[in-house]
Amino acid sequence: MTALGWYLGGLRMAAFIMMGAGLRALFGYWVASMNTLSLVLVSVPFAQLLIGLAQAVMPYTWGSRTPPMSFALLAAARILA
């Protein structure tokens, strides 16, 4: 993470990231923060997969009627793309 911070934000960003990681380790929150990071890294792609699957299946199951939620999903997809 520090190398990525250095690449994207320079030396000050890398120092800030290193300080944050050091404080987490010093205060004993390292394990809890790594558990949180692993949960986020697994759950976010899984949720995106489910939303994408819903976007692909809903038009076929609803027929010619367009569900109201598909407009919101399409708008979100256009913003993120």
Secondary structure, DSSP 8 states (H G I E B T S, - for coil): -HHHHHHHH-HHHHHHHHHHHHHHHHHT-HHHHHHHHHHHHHHHHHHHHHHHHHHHHHHHHHTTS--HHHHHHHHHHHHH-
